[in-house]
Amino acid sequence: MAQNDVRYLTPINIEIKKEKYCRFKKSGIRFIDYKDAGFLLKLVNEQGKILPRRLTGTSQKYQTRVNKAIKRARHIAVMPYVGDMLR
């Protein structure tokens, strides 16, 4: 065995990040319906906060549309402003 061989007891964890993509561009969605609360709940965390682009991978154009749809849904009481464990 050569001296420059390095052996590890446990394998090295190499983090492979998932490729982020805009789900709206990929599926061809142009209009985000603010009355569809089930779909909008996927873009909100347990406390009712809107998930940021860096987590969802949504493009800027569609993130503004998502924000507007969620705020409209909250205004007409389709979605709650503050969620106490929504999911």
C-alpha positions in Angstrom: 0.0 0.0 0.0 1.4 3.4 -1.0 1.7 6.1 1.6 -0.3 8.7 -0.4 -3.5 6.5 -0.4 -6.1 8.0 2.0 -8.8 5.7 3.3 -11.9 6.9 5.1 -14.0 4.9 7.6 -17.1 6.6 6.3 -17.7 7.7 2.8 -17.3 11.4 2.2 -20.6 13.3 1.8 -20.6 15.1 -1.5 -23.6 17.4 -1.6 -25.3 17.3 -5.0 -27.8 20.2 -5.2 -31.0 19.6 -7.1 -31.4 21.7 -10.2 -33.9 24.5 -9.6 -36.5 25.2 -12.2 -39.5 27.4 -12.6 -42.5 25.1 -12.4 -44.7 27.6 -14.3 -42.4 27.9 -17.3 -41.9 24.1 -17.4 -45.6 23.3 -17.4 -46.7 26.3 -19.5 -48.8 28.0 -16.9 -49.5 31.6 -17.8 -52.3 32.6 -15.4 -52.1 31.9 -11.6 -55.6 31.6 -10.3 -56.0 33.3 -6.9 -59.1 31.3 -6.2 -57.2 28.0 -6.2 -56.2 27.8 -2.5 -54.9 24.2 -2.8 -52.3 25.2 -5.3 -51.3 28.4 -3.5 -50.8 26.5 -0.3 -47.8 24.7 -2.0 -46.1 28.1 -2.3 -46.6 29.0 1.4 -44.9 27.6 4.5 -46.6 26.3 7.6 -46.9 29.7 9.2 -48.5 31.3 6.1 -45.4 33.1 4.8 -44.8 33.2 1.1 -41.7 31.1 0.1 -38.9 33.0 -1.5 -37.6 32.5 -5.0 -34.3 31.0 -3.8 -36.2 28.1 -2.3 -38.9 27.4 -4.9 -36.8 28.2 -8.0 -39.6 30.3 -9.5 -38.6 33.0 -12.0 -39.0 36.6 -11.0 -41.9 37.2 -13.4 -43.9 34.4 -11.9 -42.9 35.1 -8.3 -44.5 38.5 -8.6 -47.7 36.9 -10.0 -47.6 34.3 -7.2 -47.3 37.1 -4.6 -50.1 39.0 -6.1 -52.4 35.9 -6.2 -51.6 34.9 -2.6 -52.3 38.5 -1.4 -55.6 38.6 -3.3 -56.6 35.2 -1.9 -55.9 36.4 1.6 -57.9 39.6 0.9 -61.1 37.7 -0.1 -60.6 35.2 2.7 -59.8 32.2 0.6 -56.4 31.8 2.4 -55.6 32.9 6.0 -53.1 35.7 6.7 -51.6 33.8 9.5 -51.6 30.0 9.5 -51.2 28.0 12.6 -49.8 24.8 11.0 -51.6 25.0 7.7 -50.3 21.6 6.5 
